[in-house]
Amino acid sequence: MRALVYSAAWELSLQERAEPAAPARDEVLVRVRATGLCGTDLGIIGGEYAAKPGVVLGHESSGEVVAVGPAVRDVQVGDRVVIDPTFFCGQCRLCRSGRQNHCERKGETETGVSADGTMAPLHKTTERFLYTLPAHVGFEEASLTEPLSCAVTGANQLRLRPSLRTVVLGGGPMGVLYAWVLSSLGLTGTLVERAPGRRELCREVVDRRWTVAESLDEVCARYARDAAPLDVVVDTTGRMAGDVLSRLSRGGQLLLVGLKRHEVPLDVGAIADRSLSVQGSIDSLDGSFATALHLIASGVIPARRLVSHQLPLTRFREGLALVGCDVDARRQGAPAGALKVVLQP
């Protein structure tokens, strides 16, 4: 089978790989129907996020069950499923203390990073990481379950009230999903995106009660009498923490979810004196995957509207270019009017 394989920074190609062996015990073989391109994939390709050389990329996926192991009970051949890629053993110290998203085995089991992912026709996982899709949920929208679950996890770590002044930085799929999750919890706010093409897309897909702005300065100018006007800021870019901290109100909260290597100076005394909270968040936790699937299936979050492009896996370079990743030129740039790009093996 043809799979998209990462070899080193800016080195990826379609390669012939052996099909997975027949499922044993509680294993399930899934024919992948849709895999979303993720910011983590872009970080891996550009060398900003470490991955195992030779790994098959991809982790935001849905498909159909084609074979099951003898101990499998809850799914069967023909079932439509979405794959939770966040493996956890359930036995290590971190798992047993409620931090399954940081399982000590993650360095060998992280789908599309340290273990083969889903940018291939077939993917083998275990039964406990599969969720059955309702008949009305398409494969493309189902592939957003994983990033949405990450947004649910992050929002659950914040202290939220509908009256809080709220900003999400970055109008990519993760930023839009965070805006929708916060909206589902009763908050209104502003999504900030500097790329003009993507900014227009954001205006079409965010909750109508939210606004879209070009810059953080534009947002803060609305509260000109308040030097530190913001209560809750979610930074999906990984680049703007330094700009945000001085603009947080007393008791303000900054949630960092962008996987970028970016250092900023911290005035620890000011953080303490102003009761600021700086929180990181990654992956799904505490049932957020099931919650995300419910939000999509119930129509609370219109995931299908976020899918701007669907391409066969063979056109992966075109898909990456749409989100600003030029593999041949070895550079990252502004997205070319795309939001979520889904590849179909």
N, C-alpha and C positions, 0 to 999 in steps of 0.2 A: 504494500500500500504506500501511497505518496503522502509524506508528512512534512510539515514545515519545521525545520531543525535549526536551532541556534548553535553556532560554532564558537564565535567570539564577537566582541563589539563590532557592529555593522556587518557581520558575516552570518547570513542566514540563507537557506536554500531549501527547495523541495527535494527531498531525498527518498529513496526507496527503503522502506522499513518492513520487517516481518510483521505479519498480523499477530496480535496478542494470542497467547495460548488459550485453550479452552478454559472456561471458568472453573475454579475449584471451590469447595466449601461454600462461603457466602459471597463469592465474587459474581459480578455481573458484567457482561460485555454489551456495550452500547454503540450503536451506529450513530455517529455524531451528525446532526442536521444543521446546527448553527453554533458558531463560536464568535463572540464579540471581541473586537480589538480593544485592549485595555491600556490605560496609562502605564501599568506595570510592564506590559509587553514593550512599550516604547522605551521605558527606562532600561530594560534589559538590552534591547537592540542598540541603544545609544551608549551603553557602558556605565550608566548611572546606578543600575541595580544589579547585584550579583546573581548570576544563574550558572547552572552546571553546563559546561560545554558539551554539546552533543544532545541536549535535551530537546524534546518536542515542545514547542510553545503552546500556549492557550489554556484558559481555565474558566471562561464564562460560557457555559455550554448546555445544550439540550439535545435530545435525540430519542432513539427507539431502542428498546431492549431486544437483542438478537440471540442471546444465550445466557443461561443462569447456572450457577453451581448447585450441587445437590442439597445444600443447607438453606438456600434462599426460599423465603416464604411469602414475602409481601409484594414482590413484583414478578411479572411473568413475561415471556416472550411476546412482543407486540406492544407492550406498554410504552406510552410516551412519557418521558421523564426529563427532569432537569437535574444536573449534577452539582452537588456541593463539593468544591475542590479543596476545602479546608480540612484536610485529614487531621485527626487527633487520635492518640492511642488510648486515652482515657485512664492510663495507669501511672504516668510519670507525675512528678511533684507539681508541675505547673497545671496539668490537666486536673489533678485532684484538688487543686486550690482555686478552681474556677477560671483558669486562664488557658482554655483549650486552644485558643487562637495562637498561642505561643508554645504549643506542645514541643517537648524536647526532641521529638523525632522529626520536626519540621525541616531540618536540614537535609533529610533524605526522602521526604514524602510530599513536599509542596508541589502541587500540580502545576506544570508548565514552568517551574523554576528549578527545583531539584529533582523532580520526577517527571516522566513524560506526560505531556499535556494533551489537549484535545484538538489541536489543529492537524487532525488526521481523520480518516474515515471511521476508525474504530478506537474505542477507549475502554479500558477495563478498570473497574472500581469495585467497591464492596457495597452491599445492599444498604447499609446504614447511611450512605452518602447520596442516596437517590430519593427524589420526591416525584410522585406521580403527577402529571399535568392534567388539569381539567380539559375536557374536549375542546372548549372554546378558546384556549390559550395557544397561540401559535409558537412555533419553535424560536422564531426571531425574538419576540418579546420575552419569552421565557429565559433567553440567554442573559437578560438583564437582572435576573433574580440575584445572582451573586454580587454584582456591584451594589444593587439596592440593599442587600443584606448588610453590606459594610456601612452604608449610610444609616441604616436602622441602628446598628451597633454604636456608631458614633453619636447619634442623637440621644441614645439612651444614657450616655455618659454626661450629658449636660443637664443643668438645672433650668428648666424652661417654663416660661409663662408667656401667654399670648401677647402681652403688652411690651415685651422686650424688643428693643431696636436690633434687628438681625440682618447680617450680611453674609452672603456666600461668595467667596472669591474663586473665580474660574468657572467659565461657562461650558466646560466639557461635560460629558455624560455624568461624571460623578458630581459635579457642581449642580447640575439640573436635578439629579436624583436627591441630593441633600435638600434643595429648595422644596421639592415635592414632599419629602418626609417631614420637614419642618412645617410645611403648610398643612399636612394631615394632622399635625398636633396643635393647630390653631394659630400658628405664627405667620405673620406677614413680614416681608422684608425685601431686600434688593439682591439681585444676582449681578456680579461684576464680571464683565468679559471685555477685553480690549480689542480682540480681533473683530473687525466689522462684520464679516460674513457670518461668523458663528454667533455674534451678538444678535443679529436678525433672526437666526434660527431659534435662539433662546427665547426671544419675544413670542415666537409662535407656540412654544411647547411648555413654558412655565405656567403655573397657576395664574389666572388672570388677576388675582389680588396682589401678585408680586410685580415689582418693577425690575427693569434691566438697565444697568448703567455701564459707562465706559471705564470709569476709574473709581478708586476709593475716595479720591479728592472730591469727585462729583457727589458722592453719597454724603460725605461729611459736610459739604457746603450747605446742605439742607438744614443743618443744625448749627448755623454760624455762631450762635451765642454760646455754644457748648464746645470747649476745646477738646473734650474727650467724650464723644457722644454715643459710642457704640457699646451695646450690651453683650451681644453674642456674635462672634465672627467664626466662620468655618473656612479655613484656607485649604483648598484642594490643589493649589498650584505648587506648594512647597517652597515658595519664594518670597512670601510677603509678611512673614511674622514680624520682622523688624519695623515695617510700616504700620502694623496693626497695634502693637503693644501700647504706644503712646496715645492711641485714640480710643482705647478701652475705658469705659466709665469705671468708677469704683465698683468692685464686685463683678467686673466684666469677665467674660469667658472667651478664650481662644482655643479652638479645636483644630489640630494639625493632622491632615490626612494625606498630604502630597508626599510621595516618596522621592524627594530630592535631597541631595547632600548640600545643605545650605546653613551656614553658621551666622548667628547674630549675637551681639552683646546683650547681656541681661543685667538689669539693675535689680538685684535680688531684694534690696531694701524697699524699692518702690513697689515691687510685686507684693511683698508682704504688707506694706503700709496701705496699699490700695485694694487689698483683698482680691487680686487678680488670680485667675485660674488658667493654666496652660496645660492642655491635655492632648495626648496623641491617641490615635485609634487606627486599627488595621483589622481587616478580615471580619468574619461573622462570629457572633458569640451570643450565648443565652437565648437560643431559639430564634435569632434574627433571620435565619434563612427561611424558616417556615412562615414567619411574619411577612417577609418580603414577597414570597410567593402568594400569600393571601392578598396583599395589597395590589398585586398585579391582577390576579384572577378576579378580584371583586371590582376592579375598575377604579379603585381609589387613586391609584397612580397609573396614568396612561402610558405604559412602557412602550407600546407599539409606536407612539408618536415620536419617540426618541430615536428610532432606527431610521437613519437618513439614507443609508446605502446597504445593499446586499450584493455580495460578489462571490464568485467561486474561489476556492482556496488558491487556484492557479494564478489568480490576479492579485495576490497578496501585496505586491509592490504598489499597485494602483490603490489598494485599500489603505496602505500605510501613508502614501502620499496625500490622500484626502485628509488625514489627520495631522499633516505637517511633518511626516517622517520620510525624508528622501534617502532611501537606502543607498542608491548609487552615488549620490553626492556626499553621503555620510554626514548629514546635518538634520537637525530638528528646526522646524519653523512654525509659522502660524498655520492653523488648519484651513483647508481650502473649502470652506462652506459645508463642512460635514459635522455631524454630531456623533451618533453611534454607527460604526461600520461593522457589519456582521459578515463573516466569511462562512461559506458553505463547502465543507469538504466533499 
